[in-house]
Amino acid sequence: MWYFTWILGTLLACAFGIITALTLEHLENTQNKNSLK
């Protein structure tokens, strides 16, 4: 049953990475829009 923990941990790490990447991209876009004004 250890593989359930391994799968959940891997999915959690992937989700965290994706959310972090989307957050950084969003922050970069908002900073670029603010600097254009």
C-alpha positions as CSV (number, residue, x, y, z in Angstrom):
1,M,0.0,0.0,0.0
2,W,3.0,2.3,0.1
3,Y,2.5,3.1,-3.6
4,F,-0.6,5.1,-2.8
5,T,1.4,7.4,-0.6
6,W,4.1,7.6,-3.3
7,I,1.5,8.5,-6.0
8,L,-0.2,11.1,-3.8
9,G,3.2,12.6,-3.0
10,T,4.2,12.8,-6.6
11,L,0.9,14.3,-7.7
12,L,1.1,16.9,-4.8
13,A,4.6,17.9,-5.9
14,C,3.5,18.2,-9.5
15,A,0.5,20.3,-8.5
16,F,2.6,22.5,-6.3
17,G,5.1,23.1,-9.1
18,I,2.3,23.9,-11.6
19,I,0.6,26.3,-9.2
20,T,4.0,28.0,-8.5
21,A,4.8,28.4,-12.2
22,L,1.3,29.9,-12.9
23,T,1.7,32.3,-10.0
24,L,5.1,33.5,-11.1
25,E,3.8,33.9,-14.7
26,H,0.8,35.9,-13.4
27,L,3.0,38.1,-11.2
28,E,5.3,38.8,-14.1
29,N,2.4,39.8,-16.4
30,T,0.9,42.1,-13.8
31,Q,4.3,43.8,-13.2
32,N,4.8,44.3,-17.0
33,K,1.3,45.8,-17.3
34,N,2.0,48.2,-14.4
35,S,5.4,49.3,-15.9
36,L,3.7,50.1,-19.2
37,K,1.4,52.6,-17.6
